Amino acid sequence: MRLNGGVQYDTSGITASIRAMHLDSELIGISNENIGGFDKVGYQRKEAVVSSFAEYLGVHALSTTRDDKVGRIAVSENPLDIALANKGYFQTQNENGIKLTRDGRFQIGKDGTLLTLENAKVLSNAGTPIVFPFIPQDLKQVKVDKNGKITMFNPETNKLTIIGQIGIVDNNGIGVLDPNVKQGYNEYSNVALQQEFLTMMPIIKNFDANRQMFMLQNSVLGKTISQLSQ
């Protein structure tokens, strides 16, 4: 605020505090989302990226990237649970199009199609749905090698039948040469709770500092207006 033959209200201080609090709230929200995804299969940590001039742009200076490091791999009792020990994504397809995911919890539909738990079709390296010629009586008859090739024992011929190869690609949709597929495993998130809490603490302190500054500026402004109105 400036007194120069009158009253001119300068909003830069209060506005800057509001922008900063808004940005800090979004950063805290990203950390909370990561903490919430800690025990989710296939979840990848979100990383906040704050560009230059954040004091002027506020929340518009914020964007996110995905941490593609491999998460925690644990044993599963389901032979159709598949984890990727290297970077890469499964390709799935539903009515909304193709989606990339690290969640390898699969099931076989009534028509023999390999599906995710959300009933999206799992695509092969040829970009087509993977379909079993018959439903196995025992899922242990299904074998998946480290490259994602699926074979199944055929009791009629007493031989292994090649079902197809799971399509595993990178962020750009290019096939991964060495996905290191692990059958009978689940990959949980790559979130480290300690890192999230350490990241959140300075943000919370910064939010409190901006809140105190906002309250101080607002109080001074209120007193000034009150005195000038007398």
Secondary structure, DSSP 8 states (H G I E B T S, - for coil): -EESSSEE---HHHHHHHHHHHHHHHHHHHHHHHHHTTTSBT---EEEEE-TTHHHHGGGGEEEEE--S---EEE-S-TTBEEESSS-EEEEEETTEEEEES--BEEE-TTSBEEETT--EEBBTTSSB-B-SS--SSGGGEEE-TT-EEEEEETTTTEEEEEEEB-EE-TTS-B-S---EEETEEEB----HHHHHHHHHHHHHHHHHHHHHHHHHHHHHHHHHHHHT-
